């Protein structure tokens, strides 16, 4: 049996509960939380990884003081990173079903990205 997983850091939480009926995933920040379906959680982790990789690649092409915003979208959700390649905020909007928004400040994003990469790797 796969156990429920909750990963937490400064300003964020990520959760995975394979036993839940509808909403197996959880994303949260300071003062807010959204339950996600497995498909939404998978898309969130995948798109976040893509955006993080893009930000890393952009680091060599931007001037030090140059900010950028990059977005990615699936049928289920929209994700955007905004700021500098080494420090950027993250925004999430659900596109399907219920309408929800989430935001993480730049300080929370690096550890959230690391947790998203390993959340469902058993």
C-alpha positions as CSV (number, residue, x, y, z in Angstrom):
1,X,0.0,0.0,0.0
2,X,1.3,3.4,-1.0
3,X,1.4,5.9,1.9
4,X,0.1,9.5,1.9
5,X,3.0,11.9,1.3
6,X,3.1,15.6,2.5
7,X,6.2,17.6,1.8
8,X,6.6,21.0,3.4
9,X,9.0,23.9,3.2
10,X,9.1,27.6,4.0
11,X,6.0,29.0,2.3
12,X,4.8,25.8,0.6
13,X,3.3,22.3,0.9
14,X,2.8,19.5,-1.6
15,X,0.8,16.5,-1.0
16,X,0.0,13.1,-2.6
17,X,-2.7,10.7,-1.3
18,X,-3.2,7.8,-3.7
19,X,-6.1,6.5,-1.6
20,X,-8.2,9.6,-2.0
21,X,-11.3,9.3,-4.2
22,X,-11.2,12.4,-6.3
23,X,-8.4,14.8,-5.1
24,X,-5.2,12.9,-4.6
25,X,-3.0,16.0,-4.8
26,X,-2.5,19.1,-2.7
27,X,-0.6,22.3,-3.4
28,X,-0.5,25.0,-0.8
29,X,1.2,28.3,0.2
30,X,1.1,30.6,3.2
31,X,-2.6,30.8,4.1
32,X,-4.1,28.9,1.2
33,X,-4.4,25.3,-0.1
34,X,-5.9,23.7,-3.2
35,X,-6.7,20.0,-3.6
36,X,-5.9,18.7,-7.1
37,X,-6.8,15.6,-9.1
38,X,-4.0,13.2,-10.0
39,X,-4.0,14.6,-13.6
40,X,-3.8,18.2,-12.3
41,X,-1.0,17.3,-9.9
42,X,0.9,15.5,-12.7
43,X,0.5,18.5,-15.0
44,X,1.6,20.9,-12.3
45,X,4.8,19.0,-11.6
46,X,5.5,18.5,-15.3
47,X,5.0,22.1,-16.3
48,X,6.9,23.4,-13.3
49,X,9.8,21.2,-14.3
50,X,9.7,22.6,-17.9
51,X,9.5,26.2,-16.7
52,X,12.4,25.7,-14.3
53,X,14.5,24.2,-17.1
54,X,13.7,27.1,-19.3
55,X,14.6,29.6,-16.6
56,X,18.0,27.8,-16.1
57,X,18.6,28.0,-19.9
58,X,17.7,31.7,-20.0
59,X,20.2,32.6,-17.4
60,X,23.1,32.9,-19.9
61,X,21.0,35.0,-22.3
62,X,19.8,37.7,-20.0
63,X,21.5,40.7,-18.4
64,X,21.8,40.5,-14.6
65,X,19.0,43.0,-14.0
66,X,16.7,41.6,-16.6
67,X,13.4,40.1,-15.4
68,X,11.3,37.6,-17.5
69,X,8.0,35.9,-17.3
70,X,7.4,32.5,-18.8
71,X,4.2,30.5,-18.8
72,X,3.1,27.0,-19.6
73,X,-0.4,25.6,-19.9
74,X,-2.2,22.3,-20.2
75,X,-5.9,21.6,-20.6
76,X,-6.2,21.5,-16.8
77,X,-4.0,24.4,-15.6
78,X,-1.8,27.4,-16.3
79,X,1.5,28.0,-14.6
80,X,3.8,31.1,-14.8
81,X,7.2,31.9,-13.4
82,X,8.3,35.5,-13.2
83,X,11.5,37.2,-12.1
84,X,15.2,36.5,-12.5
85,X,16.6,33.1,-13.5
86,X,18.1,32.7,-10.0
87,X,15.0,34.0,-8.2
88,X,11.4,33.9,-9.5
89,X,7.9,33.6,-8.2
90,X,5.4,31.0,-9.3
91,X,1.7,31.4,-10.1
92,X,-0.9,28.6,-10.7
93,X,-4.4,28.9,-12.1
94,X,-6.7,25.9,-12.5
95,X,-8.5,26.0,-15.9
96,X,-11.0,23.1,-15.6
97,X,-13.9,22.6,-13.2
98,X,-13.4,24.8,-10.1
99,X,-11.5,28.1,-10.5
100,X,-8.6,28.4,-8.1
101,X,-5.4,30.4,-8.0
102,X,-2.2,30.0,-6.1
103,X,1.0,32.0,-5.7
104,X,4.4,31.3,-4.2
105,X,7.0,34.0,-3.6
106,X,10.6,33.6,-5.0
107,X,11.9,32.5,-1.6
108,X,9.6,29.4,-1.6
109,X,10.1,28.2,-5.2
110,X,13.5,26.4,-5.2
111,X,12.6,23.9,-2.5
112,X,9.1,23.6,-4.0
113,X,10.6,22.7,-7.3
114,X,12.9,20.0,-5.7
115,X,9.9,18.5,-3.9
116,X,7.8,18.4,-7.1
117,X,10.5,16.4,-8.8
118,X,10.4,13.6,-6.2
119,X,6.8,13.8,-4.9
120,X,5.5,10.7,-6.7
121,X,8.8,8.8,-7.2
122,X,8.7,5.7,-5.0
